[in-house]
Amino acid sequence: MSDDVAVIHIDGASRGNPGDAAYAVVIQAPGREPVEEFGALGKETNNVAEYTALIRALERAKVLGLRRLHIHSDSELLVKQISGEYRVKNEDLKWLFDEAKGLMQEFASVRLTHVPREQNKRADELCNQALEALKPKKPAPAEKAAGPKPKKQVGDDRVRADAIECLASARACWQRGEKVPSPELVWEQLWSILEEGGVLRKVK
């Protein structure tokens, strides 16, 4: 990377879309130790979580005194909306878009690049860590049952619910005449849900 450019990876996620959401930021500035930040957002959509990650990255970079940024995100929608290729039609995203664009103007340069999830691993790990912390703790069983433990169905139920929510959300947008999310983006989100739920084997 260039001597004066900070490389930043961001990620946002929502289980349920909307559902429990979280964001993560990883900042690698030349000559400095990496800075990591992540946190829970409550009930939000995946896109709100992605925008929150971008805004937190810009705010943190400003505090650190960084001037030139190269930000990596695995959200195609976010990157194309910020670049102007996609219009922002969702009212819940418009103010986040405006805030992000305003913060970007305070730097000498900001480059935003779309990358596959495989190139955004650390931010993805931190985001999942924040989401795992939101899971309710299961009470300890009164006594241990003899014999082999039955298979847990909770994971499958969650994966099924997340997939249905993803499709329902996309269908609602298309019925309103919106062009986003694209079918390709919906398929990418479904693939991610199935991978994280263990239904599909992750491609290395």
C-alpha positions in Angstrom: 0.0 0.0 0.0 1.1 3.6 -0.4 3.2 5.2 2.3 0.5 7.6 3.4 -2.7 5.6 2.6 -4.6 3.9 5.4 -6.2 0.6 4.4 -9.6 0.0 6.0 -11.9 -3.0 6.0 -15.6 -2.7 7.0 -18.5 -5.0 7.4 -22.1 -4.9 8.6 -24.5 -7.8 9.1 -28.1 -8.5 10.2 -29.5 -11.8 11.2 -33.1 -11.6 10.0 -32.8 -8.5 7.9 -34.1 -6.7 9.8 -32.9 -8.4 13.0 -30.0 -8.4 15.4 -27.3 -6.3 13.6 -23.7 -5.4 14.1 -20.8 -3.6 12.4 -17.0 -4.0 12.4 -14.1 -1.8 11.3 -10.4 -2.7 10.9 -7.9 0.2 10.2 -4.4 -0.4 9.1 -2.4 2.8 8.9 1.2 2.9 7.8 3.6 2.7 10.8 0.8 2.0 13.3 -0.7 -0.9 15.1 -4.0 -2.1 13.6 -7.1 -0.5 15.1 -10.2 -2.7 15.4 -13.7 -1.6 16.4 -17.0 -3.6 16.4 -20.4 -3.4 18.1 -24.0 -4.3 18.2 -26.7 -2.1 16.7 -29.9 -3.7 17.9 -32.6 -4.5 15.3 -31.6 -3.1 11.9 -31.3 -4.1 8.3 -28.2 -5.4 6.7 -27.8 -2.2 4.6 -28.1 0.0 7.7 -25.4 -2.0 9.4 -23.1 -1.7 6.3 -23.6 2.1 6.2 -23.0 2.3 10.0 -19.7 0.5 9.5 -18.6 3.0 6.9 -19.6 6.0 9.0 -17.8 4.6 12.1 -14.7 4.0 10.0 -14.6 7.5 8.7 -15.2 8.9 12.2 -12.4 6.8 13.7 -10.0 7.7 10.9 -10.7 11.3 11.5 -9.9 11.0 15.2 -6.7 9.2 14.3 -5.7 12.0 12.0 -5.6 10.0 8.8 -5.9 11.9 5.6 -5.9 9.3 2.8 -8.1 6.3 3.0 -8.7 3.1 0.9 -11.8 1.4 2.3 -12.8 -2.1 1.4 -16.4 -3.4 1.7 -18.1 -6.6 0.6 -21.4 -4.7 0.1 -21.9 -4.1 -3.6 -24.9 -2.0 -2.9 -23.0 0.3 -0.5 -20.1 0.8 -2.8 -22.2 1.5 -5.9 -24.5 3.9 -4.0 -21.5 5.9 -2.7 -20.0 6.0 -6.1 -23.2 7.2 -7.6 -23.8 4.2 -9.8 -27.0 3.3 -7.8 -29.5 5.8 -6.5 -30.5 5.7 -2.8 -34.3 5.2 -2.7 -34.7 3.8 0.8 -35.6 6.5 3.2 -33.8 4.7 6.1 -30.5 4.9 4.1 -30.7 8.4 2.7 -29.6 10.2 5.9 -26.8 7.6 6.4 -25.7 8.2 2.8 -25.6 12.0 3.3 -23.7 11.6 6.6 -21.1 9.3 5.0 -20.6 11.6 2.0 -20.2 14.6 4.3 -17.5 12.8 6.3 -15.7 11.7 3.2 -15.3 15.4 2.1 -13.2 16.0 5.3 -10.3 13.8 4.0 -7.8 14.5 1.3 -8.9 11.3 -0.6 -11.2 8.4 0.1 -11.3 5.4 -2.2 -14.1 2.8 -1.7 -13.6 -0.7 -3.3 -15.9 -3.7 -3.4 -14.2 -6.9 -2.5 -15.4 -10.5 -2.0 -16.0 -11.7 1.5 -12.8 -13.8 1.3 -10.8 -10.6 1.2 -12.7 -9.1 4.1 -12.2 -11.9 6.6 -11.1 -10.0 9.8 -14.0 -7.5 9.6 -16.4 -10.4 8.9 -15.0 -12.3 12.0 -15.4 -9.3 14.3 -19.0 -8.6 13.0 -19.9 -12.2 13.7 -18.3 -12.0 17.1 -20.6 -9.0 17.9 -23.6 -10.9 16.6 -22.8 -14.0 18.7 -22.7 -11.9 21.8 -26.3 -11.0 21.2 -27.5 -14.6 21.4 -29.5 -15.4 24.6 -27.7 -17.8 26.8 -29.3 -21.2 27.2 -30.2 -22.3 30.7 -28.2 -25.3 32.0 -30.3 -28.5 31.9 -31.6 -29.9 35.2 -29.9 -33.2 34.6 -27.9 -34.9 31.8 -29.8 -37.3 29.7 -28.3 -40.7 29.1 -27.3 -41.8 25.6 -26.2 -39.8 22.6 -27.4 -36.2 22.3 -30.0 -35.5 19.7 -29.2 -33.2 16.8 -30.0 -29.5 17.4 -32.5 -28.0 15.0 -32.1 -24.4 16.2 -29.4 -23.7 13.6 -31.5 -25.0 10.7 -34.5 -23.0 11.9 -32.4 -19.8 12.0 -30.9 -20.4 8.6 -34.4 -21.0 7.2 -35.8 -17.9 8.8 -32.9 -15.7 7.6 -33.3 -17.0 4.1 -37.1 -16.3 4.1 -36.6 -12.8 5.5 -34.0 -12.1 2.8 -36.3 -13.2 0.0 -39.3 -11.4 1.5 -37.4 -8.2 1.9 -36.2 -8.3 -1.8 -39.7 -9.2 -3.0 -41.2 -6.2 -1.1 -38.6 -3.8 -2.8 -39.3 -5.2 -6.2 -43.1 -4.9 -5.7 -42.5 -1.2 -4.9 -40.8 -0.9 -8.3 -37.3 -0.5 -6.8 -34.4 -1.8 -8.8 -32.3 -2.7 -5.8 -31.4 -5.1 -4.5 -30.4 -6.8 -7.8 -31.1 -10.5 -8.2 -27.4 -11.0 -8.1 -27.1 -9.3 -4.8 -30.0 -11.3 -3.3 -28.3 -14.5 -4.5 -25.1 -13.4 -2.9 -26.9 -12.7 0.4 -28.7 -16.1 0.3 -25.4 -17.9 -0.4 -23.8 -16.1 2.5 -26.7 -17.1 4.8 -26.4 -20.8 3.7 -22.7 -20.8 4.1 -22.8 -19.3 7.6 -25.5 -21.7 8.6 -23.4 -24.7 7.5 -25.8 -25.7 4.8 -23.2 -25.1 2.1 -19.5 -25.8 2.3 -17.5 -22.5 2.1 -15.4 -22.2 -1.1 -11.7 -21.7 -0.3 
